[in-house]
Structures are given as C-alpha cells and as structure tokens.
C-alpha cells in the first residue's frame, strides 16, 4: 500500500506525525510538501499533516495516534 504524508516545511505537527508513523512501524511513505502549490494549500490548508492512502484515496487528518493509524491501514 502506498502512503503519502501531506505536510508543510517547518511544521512541528508534521514532525510529530513522522514520529507516530515510525512508532507504529509504518515502513515507507512519500512526503508531499504543499508550500509551493497554491492548489494544495487551498485544499489542505490547516488540515495538515494528512496521511493519504493512494490505493483508496482515503485521508487521515491530524491528530492521529498509533491505534488510529493501524485502523486506517486495515
């Protein structure tokens, strides 16, 4: 399953999301920074960080913990 973490540069919440992903043992995901994309900024704005499943398009908004992450990945 391919995952994308949608985020901004210098985002402490995004750093926390990385930590949750690592603690939950998520092996790999692609980062997507929205700083230079006005369309993505309009879509995600204050929702970031957002974890997106590329197979289904489902999105998990912050805040999430390891339990919510495991449920999302099922």
DSSP file (Angstrom, degrees, kcal/mol; ACC not computed):
  #  RESIDUE AA STRUCTURE BP1 BP2  ACC     N-H-->O    O-->H-N    N-H-->O    O-->H-N    TCO  KAPPA ALPHA  PHI   PSI    X-CA   Y-CA   Z-CA
    1    1 A X              0   0    0      0, 0.0     2,-0.4     0, 0.0    72,-0.0   0.000 360.0 360.0 360.0 131.0    0.0    0.0    0.0
    2    2 A X        -     0   0    0     27,-0.1    52,-2.7     2,-0.0    53,-0.5  -0.772 360.0-169.4 -92.9 132.4    1.4    3.4   -1.0
    3    3 A X  E     -A   53   0A   0     -2,-0.4    27,-3.0    25,-0.3     2,-0.4  -0.919   8.5-161.8-121.7 146.7    1.0    6.2    1.6
    4    4 A X  E     -Ab  52  30A   0     48,-2.2    48,-3.0    -2,-0.3     2,-0.7  -0.997   8.7-151.7-128.2 130.1    1.6    9.9    1.2
    5    5 A X  E     -Ab  51  31A   0     25,-2.5    27,-2.6    -2,-0.4     2,-0.5  -0.902  15.0-152.4-101.0 112.9    2.1   12.3    4.2
    6    6 A X  E     +Ab  50  32A   0     44,-3.3    44,-1.8    -2,-0.7    43,-0.7  -0.734  35.7 140.7 -88.6 126.9    0.9   15.8    3.1
    7    7 A X  E     - b   0  33A   0     25,-2.8    27,-2.5    -2,-0.5    28,-0.3  -0.892  44.1-116.0-155.8 176.4    2.8   18.4    5.0
    8    8 A X    >   -     0   0    0     -2,-0.3     3,-0.6    25,-0.2     2,-0.1  -0.836  39.7 -96.4-118.8 159.8    4.5   21.8    5.2
    9    9 A X  T 3  S+     0   0    0     -2,-0.3     3,-0.1     1,-0.2     5,-0.0  -0.460 107.6  17.5 -68.3 150.7    8.1   22.8    5.8
   10   10 A X  T 3  S+     0   0    0      1,-0.2     2,-0.6    -2,-0.1    -1,-0.2   0.893  86.6 148.9  53.1  48.2    8.9   23.8    9.4
   11   11 A X    <>  -     0   0    0     -3,-0.6     4,-1.9     1,-0.1    -1,-0.2  -0.939  35.1-165.5-116.4 109.7    5.7   22.2   10.8
   12   12 A X  H  > S+     0   0    0     -2,-0.6     4,-1.8     1,-0.2    -1,-0.1   0.829  92.2  54.5 -66.7 -30.2    6.0   20.8   14.3
   13   13 A X  H  > S+     0   0    0      2,-0.2     4,-2.1     1,-0.2    -1,-0.2   0.871 106.0  52.7 -68.1 -35.5    2.8   18.8   13.9
   14   14 A X  H  > S+     0   0    0      2,-0.2     4,-2.2     1,-0.2    -2,-0.2   0.894 106.8  52.6 -65.0 -39.9    4.2   17.2   10.8
   15   15 A X  H  X S+     0   0    0     -4,-1.9     4,-1.8     1,-0.2    -1,-0.2   0.899 108.9  50.2 -61.1 -40.0    7.3   16.2   12.8
   16   16 A X  H  X S+     0   0    0     -4,-1.8     4,-2.2     2,-0.2    -2,-0.2   0.883 107.3  53.7 -65.9 -37.9    5.0   14.6   15.4
   17   17 A X  H  X S+     0   0    0     -4,-2.1     4,-2.6     1,-0.2    -2,-0.2   0.910 105.9  53.2 -62.4 -41.8    3.2   12.7   12.6
   18   18 A X  H  X S+     0   0    0     -4,-2.2     4,-2.4     1,-0.2    -1,-0.2   0.913 108.7  50.7 -57.2 -42.7    6.5   11.3   11.4
   19   19 A X  H  X S+     0   0    0     -4,-1.8     4,-2.7     2,-0.2    -2,-0.2   0.898 110.0  48.6 -64.1 -41.6    7.2   10.1   14.9
   20   20 A X  H  X S+     0   0    0     -4,-2.2     4,-2.1     2,-0.2    -1,-0.2   0.915 111.3  50.6 -64.4 -43.0    3.8    8.4   15.2
   21   21 A X  H  <>S+     0   0    0     -4,-2.6     5,-2.5     1,-0.2     4,-0.4   0.918 113.2  45.6 -60.8 -43.6    4.4    6.7   11.8
   22   22 A X  H ><5S+     0   0    0     -4,-2.4     3,-1.2     1,-0.2    -2,-0.2   0.924 112.6  50.0 -65.4 -44.7    7.8    5.5   12.9
   23   23 A X  H 3<5S+     0   0    0     -4,-2.7    -1,-0.2     1,-0.3    -2,-0.2   0.824 109.5  52.1 -64.5 -31.6    6.5    4.3   16.3
   24   24 A X  T 3<5S-     0   0    0     -4,-2.1    -1,-0.3    -5,-0.2    -2,-0.2   0.510 116.4-116.2 -82.9  -4.3    3.7    2.4   14.6
   25   25 A X  T < 5 +     0   0    0     -3,-1.2     2,-0.5    -4,-0.4    -3,-0.2   0.753  48.9 170.4  77.8  24.3    6.2    0.7   12.3
   26   26 A X      < -     0   0    0     -5,-2.5    -1,-0.2    -6,-0.2     3,-0.1  -0.593  21.7-155.3 -68.8 117.9    4.9    2.2    9.0
   27   27 A X        -     0   0    0     -2,-0.5     2,-0.3     1,-0.2    -1,-0.2   0.844  60.6  -1.1 -72.0 -35.1    7.7    1.0    6.7
   28   28 A X        +     0   0    0     -3,-0.1     2,-0.3    -7,-0.0   -25,-0.3  -0.992  56.3 161.7-158.7 143.9    7.5    3.6    3.9
   29   29 A X        -     0   0    0     -2,-0.3     2,-0.5    -3,-0.1   -25,-0.2  -0.972  34.2-117.2-157.1 157.0    5.6    6.7    2.8
   30   30 A X  E     -b    4   0A   0    -27,-3.0   -25,-2.5    -2,-0.3     2,-0.3  -0.856  25.1-136.0 -99.2 129.6    6.1    9.5    0.4
   31   31 A X  E     -b    5   0A   0     -2,-0.5     2,-0.4   -27,-0.2   -25,-0.2  -0.624  16.2-167.1 -79.7 143.9    6.3   13.1    1.8
   32   32 A X  E     -b    6   0A   0    -27,-2.6   -25,-2.8    -2,-0.3     2,-0.4  -0.939   6.1-156.9-132.4 110.2    4.4   15.7   -0.2
   33   33 A X  E     -b    7   0A   0     -2,-0.4     3,-0.3   -27,-0.2   -25,-0.2  -0.734   6.6-167.9 -89.7 133.5    5.1   19.3    0.7
   34   34 A X    >   +     0   0    0    -27,-2.5     3,-1.8    -2,-0.4     7,-0.3   0.411  58.0 104.4 -99.4   0.5    2.4   21.8   -0.1
   35   35 A X  T 3  S+     0   0    0    -28,-0.3    -1,-0.2     1,-0.3   -27,-0.1   0.822  87.6  36.2 -55.9 -37.5    4.4   25.0    0.4
   36   36 A X  T 3  S+     0   0    0     -3,-0.3     2,-0.5     1,-0.1    -1,-0.3   0.235 102.5  81.3-102.8  13.8    4.9   25.8   -3.3
   37   37 A X    <>  -     0   0    0     -3,-1.8     4,-2.5     1,-0.1     5,-0.2  -0.913  54.2-169.2-125.6 104.3    1.5   24.6   -4.6
   38   38 A X  H  > S+     0   0    0     -2,-0.5     4,-2.3     1,-0.2     5,-0.2   0.840  89.0  55.2 -62.5 -33.6   -1.4   27.1   -4.2
   39   39 A X  H  > S+     0   0    0      2,-0.2     4,-1.9     1,-0.2    -1,-0.2   0.927 110.7  43.7 -65.0 -45.1   -3.9   24.4   -5.1
   40   40 A X  H  >>S+     0   0    0      2,-0.2     4,-3.0     1,-0.2     5,-0.6   0.872 112.0  54.2 -67.9 -36.5   -2.7   22.0   -2.4
   41   41 A X  H  X5S+     0   0    0     -4,-2.5     4,-2.0    -7,-0.3    -2,-0.2   0.916 109.7  47.6 -62.0 -42.1   -2.6   24.9    0.1
   42   42 A X  H  <5S+     0   0    0     -4,-2.3    -2,-0.2    -5,-0.2    -1,-0.2   0.879 116.8  43.8 -66.0 -37.3   -6.2   25.7   -0.7
   43   43 A X  H  <5S+     0   0    0     -4,-1.9    -2,-0.2    -5,-0.2    -1,-0.2   0.906 130.6  20.2 -74.8 -42.5   -7.2   22.1   -0.4
   44   44 A X  H >X5S+     0   0    0     -4,-3.0     3,-3.7    -5,-0.1     4,-0.5   0.774  79.8 142.5-103.8 -31.1   -5.3   21.1    2.8
   45   45 A X  G ><<S+     0   0    0     -4,-2.0     3,-0.7    -5,-0.6    -1,-0.1   0.103  83.8   1.1  32.2-111.0   -4.5   24.5    4.5
   46   46 A X  G 34 S+     0   0    0      1,-0.2    -1,-0.3    -5,-0.0    -2,-0.1   0.412 116.2  83.5 -87.3   1.6   -4.8   24.0    8.2
   47   47 A X  G <4 S+     0   0    0     -3,-3.7    15,-0.9    14,-0.0    -1,-0.2   0.700  73.7 152.6 -75.7 -18.3   -5.7   20.2    8.0
   48   48 A X    <<  +     0   0    0     -3,-0.7   -41,-0.1    -4,-0.5     2,-0.1  -0.228  38.9  53.1 -68.2 152.5   -2.0   19.2    7.7
   49   49 A X  S    S+     0   0    0    -43,-0.7    13,-1.5    11,-0.1     2,-0.4   0.538  73.5 169.4 -75.8 150.7   -0.5   16.9    8.3
   50   50 A X  E     -AC   6  61A   0    -44,-1.8   -44,-3.3    11,-0.2     2,-0.5  -0.997  25.0-148.3-129.5 131.7   -2.7   14.5    6.4
   51   51 A X  E     -AC   5  60A   0      9,-2.5     9,-3.0    -2,-0.4     2,-0.4  -0.896  19.3-165.3-100.4 126.0   -1.9   10.8    5.7
   52   52 A X  E     -AC   4  59A   0    -48,-3.0   -48,-2.2    -2,-0.5     2,-0.6  -0.931  17.0-142.6-116.7 133.8   -3.4    9.6    2.4
   53   53 A X  E  >  -A    3   0A   0      5,-2.8     4,-2.4    -2,-0.4   -50,-0.2  -0.837  10.2-158.6 -86.8 121.5   -3.8    6.1    1.1
   54   54 A X  T  4 S+     0   0    0    -52,-2.7    -1,-0.1    -2,-0.6   -51,-0.1   0.750  86.8  60.2 -75.7 -22.5   -3.1    6.1   -2.6
   55   55 A X  T  4 S+     0   0    0    -53,-0.5    -1,-0.2     1,-0.1   -52,-0.1   0.849 126.1  13.4 -73.3 -32.5   -5.0    2.9   -3.2
   56   56 A X  T  4 S-     0   0    0     -3,-0.2    -2,-0.2     2,-0.1    -1,-0.1   0.599  93.4-125.1-115.7 -18.2   -8.3    4.2   -1.9
   57   57 A X     <  +     0   0    0     -4,-2.4    -3,-0.1     1,-0.3    -2,-0.0   0.451  58.0 151.1  81.3   0.2   -7.8    8.0   -1.7
   58   58 A X        -     0   0    0     -5,-0.2    -5,-2.8    -6,-0.1     2,-0.4  -0.350  31.0-152.7 -65.7 146.2   -8.8    7.8    2.0
   59   59 A X  E     -C   52   0A   0     -7,-0.2     2,-0.6    -3,-0.1    -7,-0.2  -0.966  11.9-156.8-127.6 140.2   -7.3   10.5    4.2
   60   60 A X  E     -C   51   0A   0     -9,-3.0    -9,-2.5    -2,-0.4     2,-0.1  -0.958  19.2-150.5-116.1 112.1   -6.5   10.6    7.9
   61   61 A X  E     -C   50   0A   0     -2,-0.6     2,-0.2   -11,-0.2   -11,-0.2  -0.472  32.1 -70.0 -81.5 152.1   -6.2   14.1    9.3
   62   62 A X  S    S+     0   0    0    -13,-1.5     2,-0.1   -15,-0.9    -1,-0.1  -0.563 102.2  62.4 -72.3 143.4   -4.1   15.0   12.3
   63   63 A X  S    S+     0   0    0     -2,-0.2     2,-0.3   -50,-0.1    -2,-0.1   0.413  70.8 145.7 -88.8 143.4   -4.2   14.4   15.2
   64   64 A X        -     0   0    0     -2,-0.1     2,-0.2    -4,-0.1   -44,-0.1  -0.987  27.8-157.7-137.9 151.7   -3.8   10.6   14.9
   65   65 A X     >  -     0   0    0     -2,-0.3     4,-2.4   -45,-0.0     5,-0.2  -0.571  42.9 -86.7-116.0-177.5   -2.1    8.1   17.2
   66   66 A X  H  > S+     0   0    0      1,-0.2     4,-2.6     2,-0.2     5,-0.2   0.876 126.2  51.6 -61.5 -38.7   -0.8    4.6   16.5
   67   67 A X  H  > S+     0   0    0      2,-0.2     4,-2.1     1,-0.2    -1,-0.2   0.931 112.0  45.4 -65.1 -45.6   -4.2    3.0   17.2
   68   68 A X  H  > S+     0   0    0      1,-0.2     4,-2.2     2,-0.2    -1,-0.2   0.881 113.0  52.2 -63.8 -37.8   -6.0    5.3   14.7
   69   69 A X  H  X S+     0   0    0     -4,-2.4     4,-1.8     2,-0.2    -2,-0.2   0.928 108.3  49.4 -64.7 -45.9   -3.2    4.7   12.2
   70   70 A X  H  X S+     0   0    0     -4,-2.6     4,-0.6     1,-0.2    -2,-0.2   0.912 112.1  48.8 -60.7 -42.3   -3.5    0.9   12.5
   71   71 A X  H >< S+     0   0    0     -4,-2.1     3,-0.8     1,-0.2    -1,-0.2   0.894 110.0  52.0 -63.4 -39.9   -7.2    1.1   12.0
   72   72 A X  H 3< S+     0   0    0     -4,-2.2    -1,-0.2     1,-0.2    -2,-0.2   0.839 107.8  52.4 -64.8 -34.3   -6.8    3.4    9.0
   73   73 A X  H 3<        0   0    0     -4,-1.8    -1,-0.2     1,-0.2    -2,-0.2   0.546 360.0 360.0 -83.9  -7.1   -4.3    1.0    7.4
   74   74 A X    <<        0   0    0     -3,-0.8    -1,-0.2    -4,-0.6    -2,-0.1   0.484 360.0 360.0 -72.0 360.0   -6.6   -2.1    7.6
